[in-house]
Each structure stands twice: as C-alpha cells, then as structure tokens.
Amino acid sequence: MRVIVDMAKCQDHGQCAIAAPDVFRINDQGSLEYETSPAEEVRDDIEEAADVCPVQAILVEN
C-alpha cells in the first residue's frame, strides 16, 4: 500500500492525524508529515483519514 498526499491541496486541518495517528502527524511547524508506505494493518484508519479530509488530498494506492 502507498499513501500519497497532494501537498498543494492539503491545508493542514489535521483530521487525518486524528483518524490515523500512526501514519499522519502535524509537526511542530504546523505542517503535515506522513508515512508513504505504512503497514497493511492500518489500512482502515488510512481510508478513514482519506474520507474525512476536508479537501480530499489523500490518495491510497494498492
């Protein structure tokens, strides 16, 4: 699985970090950081994060 965030769209709302904190986090500067190749076990959380993203900036590839 591969996670891609369109950083041109991302507005750092942080909803993804709430839905999938093992994959997404807001750093000390207020910007999003994320794992590009997370474990399959967190797929449900990642898909939830993609669903709740207000600007739909998250893409999950198999």
SVG drawing of the C-alpha trace seen along z (x, -y; Angstrom):
<svg xmlns="http://www.w3.org/2000/svg" viewBox="-15 -26 23 32">
<polyline fill="none" stroke="black" stroke-width="0.4" points="0.0,0.0 1.1,-3.5 -0.2,-6.8 0.1,-10.0 -1.0,-13.4 -1.4,-16.2 0.5,-18.8 -0.7,-21.5 -4.3,-20.7 -3.5,-19.9 -4.4,-22.8 -3.1,-21.0 -6.5,-20.7 -5.2,-17.6 -8.3,-15.4 -6.1,-12.7 -3.8,-12.8 -6.9,-12.2 -8.1,-9.3 -4.8,-7.6 -2.2,-8.9 0.2,-6.1 0.5,-7.4 -0.2,-11.1 1.0,-13.8 1.2,-17.6 4.8,-18.6 5.9,-21.5 5.8,-23.9 2.1,-23.0 2.7,-21.1 1.6,-17.6 4.1,-14.7 3.1,-11.1 4.3,-7.6 4.3,-6.8 4.4,-3.0 2.5,-2.2 1.7,1.3 -1.4,3.0 -2.8,3.3 -3.6,-0.4 -5.4,-0.4 -8.9,-1.0 -7.6,-4.0 -5.9,-5.4 -9.1,-5.0 -11.0,-6.8 -8.4,-9.6 -8.9,-9.9 -12.6,-10.1 -12.5,-12.8 -10.0,-15.0 -11.9,-18.3 -10.1,-18.9 -9.8,-15.2 -6.0,-15.5 -5.2,-11.8 -4.9,-9.0 -4.4,-5.4 -2.9,-3.1 -2.7,0.7"/>
</svg>
